[in-house]
Each structure stands twice: as structure tokens, then as C-alpha cells.
Amino acid sequence: MRFLITAGPTREPIDPVRFLSNRSSGRMGYALAEAALGAGHEAVLISGPADLPAPDGARFIAVETARQMFDAVASHITGCQIAIFAAAVADYRPVAVAEQKIKKTGARLTLELERTEDILGSVRPKFGFSGFLVGFAAESENLVANAQEKLVRKQCDLVIANDISQPGIGFDSLENAVTLCLPGGRTRVLPRQPKTDLARAIIEEILHPAPQ
Ligand code: CTP
């Protein structure tokens, strides 16, 4: 089978030297690509800027912005049976990118932002993807309820919910603990462990779902 996996943060330019981004390390997405490859499958890894080596054997596509990630997903999703959206895509970008470095002037500066493309939300309606679709949900409250709602709204087969209120796991960490949210309100907790182990458990759950 061929997996398409997005990973890492995106960078949304403000001017030639500045950008908006987030703390995502890319580790979860890279670990998922490695686990898929390790299980004998193909992986297309579409990654925002991350300080990690491209996994051996992956088709690696480096992007910077949400728009570039959207375009890369649009052109590579055909032929993939499983798509996992682990990237921390910026939800907003500056409306205008200054051509020259912005000089400091007054005491305040206002940046106007606009929504980026919703990549996960486009996969079914715009790209016509009919394979197994996996999204992530970073939640600080009502973890399972919000993830279940996302599962239905984005037409996913699995949403991996991350409790970002817990210290030492998740964003920019080596470990994570997640709740797998499946159709029909079913859930499965994967307790705190290295992201590499978690990735193998997630790939296993996708390929060979645990009996209900
Ligand atoms: N995602 C995406 N494109 C975006 C934003 C998010 O593909 N522009 C994907 C992420 O890779 C992740 C999922 O959407 O798999 C969840 O992102 P999140 O920001 O948690 O959820 P939203 O649906 O944007 O909802 P909210 O901001 O209300 O939490």
C-alpha cells in the first residue's frame, strides 16, 4: 500500500526575513512514515521545515507554506490508499507579504491575517480521496467530543487526539500519549510512550484494527 503523510509545521512569510510558524518538530509524521516503510509499504512524506533526516526509502517532498503543502497533497494523493495528516498547518497567514524587510516605526504594528487552505478538509470533497483518512486533533479541553466531531466533519476514518494540556508530551517532545477516535464513538487510549513506538501502534491499528 502507499501512504501519504504530512508532517511538521508550515511557515507563512511576513517579509523576506520573517514568518509565522509553530513548535511542531515533525517527529510524529516522520515516525509514522518510518513505521509504514518498516511494515513493507510505500510512503510519500510531505514535510514543512523540520530538523530531521528524510526517512530512508520515502518519497520526500519539502514544502514551506500551507499553500505549498495543499498543492503537494493535491498532486500526490492519487494512487495513495492511506492518508495521514500529522502536519501542524498554520491556520492563518499574512494577507500581504512585504517585499522589503518591515522597518520598526510606531509602538504597535498590526498584521492582517487570512485563513489558509484546510488541507485535511479538502481531501474528500475537493481531491475525491476514497481511501483511509486519518486526521490529528490537538485539543486542550473536551478531547474526545471535539475529536469525534472532527472525525465526522472532515469525513475521517480515524482521528488521533492529542491532549495538549499535558506537560512533557506532544508538540516538540519525544513522547506522546493519544486517544484514537473511531467511527461510532469508539475510542482506544495509547498511553505515554516514545513517538516511534506510538507510530508503530498507529500503523498497526490502521492496517489491522483491534477487534471491537
Ligand atoms: N489541518 C490541515 N490543514 C489546515 C489545518 C489543519 O490539513 N489548514 C489538519 C492537521 O494536519 C490535522 C487536523 O487538520 O490533521 C486538525 O487540525 P486542528 O487545527 O487541530 O483542527 P481544525 O479542524 O483546524 O479545528 P480547530 O482549529 O477548531 O481545532
Boltz pocket constraint, residues with backbone or C-beta under 6 A from the ligand:
constraints:
  - pocket:
      binder: B
      contacts: [[A, 6], [A, 66], [A, 85], [A, 86], [A, 87], [A, 88], [A, 89], [A, 90], [A, 91], [A, 116], [A, 117], [A, 118], [A, 119], [A, 120], [A, 121], [A, 134], [A, 135], [A, 136], [A, 137], [A, 138], [A, 150]]
      max_distance: 6.0
